[in-house]
Amino acid sequence: MNARNFDKLMCEEIERHRGKKLLLHCCCAPCSSACLERLKDDFAITVLFYNPNIESAEYLRRKDELIRLIKTTGWADFIDCDYEGEKFYSAVKGLEKEKEGGKRCEVCFKLRLEKTAEIAKTNGFDLFTTTLTVSPLKNAQLINEIGESLQSGKALWLHSDFKKRNGYLRSCELSKQYNLYRQDFCGCVYSERDKKLVENK
């Protein structure tokens, strides 16, 4: 069975839905930069910053940097959410020792996309998606499957694999252009722990 081409799917969906309202879940400014640049001429975009997995100090730093990027470029509107760190810890309880990219990450993706889908449906967005697929370390197949499971007639999932067509490279270039703070871990305490273990070997 051939792997699905989510970038091709996105291009086809853009043709069908151009000009509609898109809610874009964003994890940070660097990842968002290339995704927003790719979508800005096709949709009326609102960015959602909902990331309860990120520790509070890092969370605020990333949110402020994302808001700065949006204000500088004018590429999107912005919706903020309350910080709900305890929801993340509750959701991943028992998965603390999982490796990066494993079951804990799957639960985390679902937590964030469930909130995105809920806000999309209740606020009249036509589509929703996430910037998470721009990372070479994130499983685009899994993320798209979760997104598909959460769509409804009121808000459709926009498929993506933003790392394709040099999306990740472009995010690095835009980070330099806009002097964006670029973190070197996903944001949760567990990814930071694993990063330090590797550095200390």
C-alpha positions as CSV (number, residue, x, y, z in Angstrom):
1,M,0.0,0.0,0.0
2,N,1.5,3.3,-1.1
3,A,1.8,6.1,1.5
4,R,-0.6,8.9,1.1
5,N,0.7,12.1,-0.4
6,F,-0.7,14.7,2.1
7,D,1.0,17.6,0.3
8,K,-0.7,16.7,-2.9
9,L,-4.0,16.3,-1.0
10,M,-3.6,19.8,0.5
11,C,-3.0,21.4,-2.9
12,E,-6.2,19.7,-4.2
13,E,-8.1,20.9,-1.2
14,I,-6.8,24.5,-1.5
15,E,-8.2,24.5,-5.1
16,R,-11.7,23.5,-3.7
17,H,-11.7,25.7,-0.7
18,R,-9.7,28.8,-1.7
19,G,-10.9,32.0,0.1
20,K,-12.5,30.2,3.1
21,K,-11.8,30.6,6.8
22,L,-9.0,28.5,8.1
23,L,-8.0,27.9,11.8
24,L,-4.3,27.1,11.9
25,H,-3.0,25.5,15.1
26,C,0.5,26.8,15.7
27,C,3.2,25.4,18.0
28,C,5.8,28.2,17.6
29,A,6.8,31.1,15.4
30,P,9.5,29.4,13.4
31,C,7.3,26.4,12.3
32,S,4.4,28.8,11.7
33,S,6.4,31.1,9.4
34,A,6.7,28.7,6.5
35,C,3.2,27.4,6.9
36,L,1.6,30.8,7.0
37,E,3.6,32.0,4.0
38,R,2.4,29.0,2.0
39,L,-1.3,29.5,2.9
40,K,-1.7,33.2,3.3
41,D,-2.9,33.9,-0.2
42,D,-5.4,31.1,-0.2
43,F,-7.3,31.5,3.0
44,A,-8.5,33.9,5.7
45,I,-6.3,32.5,8.4
46,T,-6.6,32.7,12.1
47,V,-3.8,31.3,14.2
48,L,-4.6,29.3,17.4
49,F,-1.9,29.0,20.1
50,Y,-3.0,26.0,22.2
51,N,-0.1,24.1,23.5
52,P,-0.6,22.8,27.1
53,N,2.4,20.5,26.7
54,I,4.8,23.4,26.8
55,E,6.2,24.5,30.2
56,S,4.9,27.9,31.3
57,A,8.0,30.1,30.8
58,E,8.7,28.5,27.4
59,Y,5.0,28.8,26.6
60,L,4.9,32.5,27.1
61,R,8.2,33.0,25.2
62,R,6.9,31.1,22.2
63,K,3.4,32.8,22.3
64,D,5.0,36.3,22.4
65,E,7.2,35.4,19.5
66,L,4.3,34.1,17.4
67,I,2.3,37.2,18.1
68,R,5.3,39.3,17.0
69,L,5.6,37.4,13.7
70,I,1.9,37.8,13.0
71,K,1.9,41.5,13.8
72,T,5.0,42.0,11.6
73,T,3.7,40.1,8.6
74,G,0.0,40.7,8.8
75,W,-0.5,37.1,7.6
76,A,-3.2,36.1,10.1
77,D,-5.4,37.0,13.0
78,F,-4.7,35.4,16.4
79,I,-6.7,33.5,19.0
80,D,-5.2,32.8,22.4
81,C,-6.2,30.1,24.8
82,D,-5.9,29.7,28.6
83,Y,-2.8,27.8,29.6
84,E,-3.9,24.3,30.6
85,G,-0.8,22.5,31.6
86,E,-2.6,20.2,33.9
87,K,-4.6,18.8,31.0
88,F,-1.4,17.7,29.3
89,Y,0.0,16.0,32.5
90,S,-3.3,14.3,33.1
91,A,-3.6,13.1,29.4
92,V,0.0,11.6,29.4
93,K,-0.1,10.1,32.8
94,G,1.7,6.7,32.7
95,L,3.5,7.6,29.5
96,E,6.2,9.7,31.0
97,K,9.0,7.2,30.1
98,E,7.9,6.9,26.4
99,K,10.5,7.9,23.9
100,E,10.0,11.0,21.8
101,G,7.7,10.3,18.9
102,G,5.9,7.5,20.7
103,K,2.5,7.1,22.4
104,R,2.9,10.2,24.5
105,C,3.3,12.3,21.5
106,E,0.3,10.8,19.9
107,V,-1.8,11.7,22.9
108,C,-0.4,15.2,22.9
109,F,-1.2,15.7,19.2
110,K,-4.8,14.5,19.8
111,L,-5.2,16.8,22.8
112,R,-4.2,19.9,20.8
113,L,-6.1,19.0,17.7
114,E,-9.3,18.2,19.6
115,K,-9.2,21.8,21.0
116,T,-8.5,23.1,17.5
117,A,-11.4,21.2,16.0
118,E,-13.7,22.3,18.8
119,I,-12.9,26.0,18.4
120,A,-13.1,25.7,14.6
121,K,-16.6,24.2,14.8
122,T,-18.0,26.7,17.4
123,N,-16.5,29.7,15.7
124,G,-17.6,29.1,12.1
125,F,-14.3,28.1,10.5
126,D,-14.6,26.1,7.3
127,L,-11.3,24.3,7.8
128,F,-8.7,23.6,10.4
129,T,-5.1,22.2,10.4
130,T,-1.8,22.4,12.2
131,T,1.8,23.5,11.6
132,L,3.1,20.3,13.3
133,T,3.8,18.5,10.0
134,V,6.5,21.0,9.1
135,S,8.9,19.2,11.5
136,P,11.0,16.4,10.1
137,L,10.6,14.8,13.5
138,K,6.8,14.7,13.5
139,N,4.7,11.9,11.9
140,A,2.6,13.5,9.2
141,Q,0.6,10.2,8.7
142,L,-0.5,10.1,12.3
143,I,-1.2,13.8,12.6
144,N,-3.4,13.7,9.5
145,E,-5.3,10.6,10.7
146,I,-6.1,12.4,14.0
147,G,-7.2,15.5,12.1
148,E,-9.4,13.4,9.8
149,S,-11.1,11.8,12.8
150,L,-12.0,15.1,14.3
151,Q,-13.5,16.8,11.3
152,S,-17.2,17.3,10.8
153,G,-19.5,18.9,8.3
154,K,-19.1,22.2,10.0
155,A,-15.3,22.2,9.9
156,L,-13.1,20.1,7.6
157,W,-9.6,19.0,8.1
158,L,-7.0,20.5,5.7
159,H,-4.4,17.8,5.0
160,S,-0.8,18.8,5.1
161,D,2.8,17.7,5.1
162,F,4.4,21.1,5.3
163,K,7.9,19.8,5.4
164,K,7.5,18.9,1.7
165,R,8.7,21.3,-1.0
166,N,11.5,22.4,1.4
167,G,9.0,23.6,4.0
168,Y,11.3,23.0,7.0
169,L,14.2,24.7,5.2
170,R,12.0,27.7,4.4
171,S,11.1,27.9,8.1
172,C,14.8,28.1,9.0
173,E,15.3,30.9,6.4
174,L,12.3,32.9,7.6
175,S,13.4,32.5,11.2
176,K,16.6,34.2,10.3
177,Q,14.8,36.9,8.2
178,Y,12.5,37.8,11.1
179,N,15.1,37.1,13.8
180,L,12.8,34.5,15.5
181,Y,13.6,32.7,18.7
182,R,14.1,29.1,17.5
183,Q,13.9,26.4,20.3
184,D,15.7,23.1,20.1
185,F,13.2,20.9,21.8
186,C,9.4,20.2,21.4
187,G,8.5,22.1,24.6
188,C,7.4,19.5,27.1
189,V,9.5,18.6,30.1
190,Y,10.0,15.1,28.7
191,S,11.5,16.2,25.4
192,E,13.7,18.6,27.3
193,R,14.8,15.7,29.6
194,D,15.6,13.4,26.6
195,K,17.5,16.2,24.9
196,K,19.7,16.7,28.0
197,L,20.3,12.9,28.3
198,V,21.6,12.9,24.7
199,E,23.8,16.0,25.3
200,N,25.3,14.4,28.5
201,K,26.3,11.1,26.8
